[in-house]
Amino acid sequence: MHRLSRIKKNDSPSYGLRSPEFYKIIPGHQFSEFVVRLVITLRCETNCSSRDIVTVVEKIKRLTFGLIDHVPSYNTIDNWVRKCGLDEIKHTPDVLKGIDYAAILDECMMIGSEKLLPVLAVPAEHQGRPLRPEDVKVIGLHVKSSWNAKTVSEVLKADVETVKKSPEYVITDNGSTMHKGVEISGYTWHRDISHTLAMYMERTYKNDVEFVEFYKKMAIGMKQFCMKEVAYLQPPSQRTKARFMNISFSIDWADKMLQLFPKFSEYERKVFSYIPQYASFINEIKEMVSCIQFIETEMKYHGLSKKSISICKRHVITSIMCGNNRMRKVGQEILAYLSKEELLLKDDKVINNSSDIIESFFGTFKYKQSPNKLNGVTALALHLPVILAFNGDYVSENYNIKKRLCRTKIKDINLWKNENLLENLVAKRIRTMKTA
């Protein structure tokens, strides 16, 4: 098994805190490697902003009595991380040499009027566990106001050309844009297991009268009693998007409420009187969620293979296929999906079919980005390759920061911004207002 994040030991010496090498000044900078590594680690492994890190380093400077001579500005810290991020992207093809990889892409992350489409590389062979951030390498980051199958195909082909080796397969959600884009490119397409199973649930239950009524009563209860004495029992917030990927939270709540109902006070039973009325429906959805979680766990921990497909098919047949019409409808779609995926497998290979890692990727970016949507996607996106790399202890300890800062320049960042990012509307607004 290959780890995409694996680095040769002779490529990057690991300096201990007592080593004088650790405190030498990096060429072209007035800061030691200790300071640079400290601030980049804080930026990548904590929720500190660049300005917070400046405050932290100033405190450390006073406490260490000369260990730190200079404190970098917040802008310098961001530039260091961007340099490392751009260097990561540029040298991803070197890491992928001799390694069979799969690509993951998605364009669901929209900031303002801009959509970010990252192309990620992960091991083609399943690692015997779910994918981790350190398994991921960024091949490219692309931004447009909208994406279609043609532009997705062009971006994917261009990124694959930089690697000089085609992916074994491509993982996306069930969006038609992604599907057609991969199909045009001529690569094998595998659907993400979580999105696919949630889609089958949505098709059956989204417009179902019983489902709609139950969730409507939950929503009304949250609004009416959010400030009452029963507020401690209110259900979890319902998501507008991806509701069926997160339906387990509300169903777990409903199931526990059903079990606790006899112990409630008279007022609490009155407020939640609708719960026992939907007891059979709650048990039905609970069984559906249990089956889906079993399939997802099997695929994410043991990979997509003929063996795992056989296990999942057997579980579907012995569980939800024995239920009512709604359950059997979902079960039939799941069985059809598993059969189609089985036809795409070559020999006895065990591969990945989960793109959960890209959701974590988006979540990290959304947390760190500016709350002003007018900014759109900025050069902050270059932080992401470094954040992924620093998730692995081996990589973060042996990360050759000095080498990356010396071979990547600010002009390289500016060139990347001009080629890959759209015009910043906040900057455009400032320029326009100045002419008044």
LINJOPE-V94808 format. One record per residue. RES is the residue in one small letter. OMEGA is omega in whole degrees, 0 to 359 (none if undefined). D_FIRST is the distance of its C-alpha to the first C-alpha in whole Angstrom. Layout:
res: [RES,RES]
omega: [OMEGA,OMEGA]
d_first: [D_FIRST,D_FIRST]
//
This chain:
res: [m,h,r,l,s,r,i,k,k,n,d,s,p,s,y,g,l,r,s,p,e,f,y,k,i,i,p,g,h,q,f,s,e,f,v,v,r,l,v,i,t,l,r,c,e,t,n,c,s,s,r,d,i,v,t,v,v,e,k,i,k,r,l,t,f,g,l,i,d,h,v,p,s,y,n,t,i,d,n,w,v,r,k,c,g,l,d,e,i,k,h,t,p,d,v,l,k,g,i,d,y,a,a,i,l,d,e,c,m,m,i,g,s,e,k,l,l,p,v,l,a,v,p,a,e,h,q,g,r,p,l,r,p,e,d,v,k,v,i,g,l,h,v,k,s,s,w,n,a,k,t,v,s,e,v,l,k,a,d,v,e,t,v,k,k,s,p,e,y,v,i,t,d,n,g,s,t,m,h,k,g,v,e,i,s,g,y,t,w,h,r,d,i,s,h,t,l,a,m,y,m,e,r,t,y,k,n,d,v,e,f,v,e,f,y,k,k,m,a,i,g,m,k,q,f,c,m,k,e,v,a,y,l,q,p,p,s,q,r,t,k,a,r,f,m,n,i,s,f,s,i,d,w,a,d,k,m,l,q,l,f,p,k,f,s,e,y,e,r,k,v,f,s,y,i,p,q,y,a,s,f,i,n,e,i,k,e,m,v,s,c,i,q,f,i,e,t,e,m,k,y,h,g,l,s,k,k,s,i,s,i,c,k,r,h,v,i,t,s,i,m,c,g,n,n,r,m,r,k,v,g,q,e,i,l,a,y,l,s,k,e,e,l,l,l,k,d,d,k,v,i,n,n,s,s,d,i,i,e,s,f,f,g,t,f,k,y,k,q,s,p,n,k,l,n,g,v,t,a,l,a,l,h,l,p,v,i,l,a,f,n,g,d,y,v,s,e,n,y,n,i,k,k,r,l,c,r,t,k,i,k,d,i,n,l,w,k,n,e,n,l,l,e,n,l,v,a,k,r,i,r,t,m,k,t,a]
omega: [182,171,182,182,183,180,178,185,181,181,186,181,179,182,175,182,182,181,178,179,185,185,177,180,177,181,179,179,178,184,176,179,178,182,182,180,180,185,179,177,178,181,186,188,177,178,180,172,180,180,177,181,177,179,180,182,177,178,180,179,181,184,186,173,173,178,176,181,185,177,181,177,181,180,178,179,179,179,177,181,179,177,180,180,179,178,177,182,182,186,173,178,179,181,185,179,177,180,174,183,173,180,173,176,181,180,185,182,182,178,186,179,184,179,178,176,176,173,185,176,177,178,178,179,180,186,182,181,175,179,177,180,182,177,191,171,180,177,180,175,186,183,173,176,175,181,172,185,182,182,176,179,180,180,181,180,180,179,179,178,179,178,181,177,183,176,177,178,181,178,174,171,185,180,182,179,180,181,182,179,178,181,178,181,176,181,176,185,174,181,177,186,184,179,184,181,177,179,179,176,182,181,184,191,187,182,178,185,182,179,182,181,181,182,176,179,176,182,179,179,180,181,186,188,183,181,181,182,178,183,181,180,186,184,176,180,180,179,177,178,178,181,185,172,182,185,183,182,182,180,175,178,182,180,178,177,179,180,183,188,180,182,183,174,181,180,180,177,178,181,183,182,182,183,180,180,182,184,182,179,179,179,178,181,178,179,177,181,179,179,180,178,177,181,180,179,180,183,184,182,183,176,177,180,178,179,181,177,179,179,182,178,181,180,179,182,183,181,189,177,176,183,181,184,181,181,180,179,177,180,179,179,178,180,178,178,180,179,178,179,180,180,182,183,178,179,181,182,176,188,176,173,178,177,179,184,181,175,176,179,179,181,178,182,181,180,186,185,177,177,179,184,179,179,183,177,182,178,174,178,179,175,189,178,180,178,178,181,184,177,177,183,182,183,184,180,184,183,184,183,182,181,183,180,183,184,177,185,177,180,177,177,180,178,178,179,180,183,190,184,176,182,178,185,176,178,179,179,181,180,181,181,180,182,182,none]
d_first: [0,4,7,10,12,11,14,16,18,21,21,22,24,24,28,30,33,35,34,37,34,33,36,37,38,36,37,39,39,41,39,37,33,33,35,33,30,32,33,30,28,31,30,27,26,30,32,35,36,37,41,40,37,40,43,40,40,44,44,41,44,47,45,44,47,46,42,42,44,43,42,40,42,40,40,38,35,34,35,32,30,30,30,27,26,27,25,22,23,24,21,18,18,18,14,13,14,12,9,10,11,14,17,19,22,25,29,30,31,35,37,40,41,37,34,31,28,24,22,18,15,12,8,9,7,8,7,9,12,14,13,14,16,14,11,14,16,19,20,24,27,30,33,36,38,37,34,35,33,34,33,30,29,30,28,25,26,27,24,22,24,23,20,21,18,19,16,15,17,19,19,23,25,28,31,32,32,28,28,31,29,26,28,30,27,26,22,21,22,21,23,22,22,24,27,27,28,30,32,33,35,36,38,39,40,41,45,45,49,48,45,46,49,47,45,48,50,47,48,51,51,49,52,55,54,51,54,56,55,53,50,48,47,47,43,40,41,40,38,39,36,33,35,34,30,32,35,33,35,38,38,37,40,43,41,42,46,46,46,48,51,53,53,54,57,60,59,55,55,58,55,52,54,52,49,51,52,48,47,46,44,42,41,40,38,37,36,34,32,31,30,28,26,25,24,22,20,19,17,16,15,14,13,16,16,19,19,19,22,24,24,25,27,29,29,31,33,34,34,35,37,39,41,43,43,41,38,38,38,35,34,35,33,30,30,30,27,25,27,26,22,22,24,21,18,17,17,15,12,11,11,13,17,18,19,20,19,21,24,23,23,27,28,27,29,32,32,33,35,39,40,43,41,43,41,38,35,35,34,32,29,28,27,25,22,23,23,19,18,21,19,16,18,17,17,21,22,21,22,24,27,29,28,27,31,32,31,31,35,37,38,34,34,37,36,33,35,38,35,33,36,39,42,42,45,46,47,49,51,52,53,55,57,57,59,62]
//
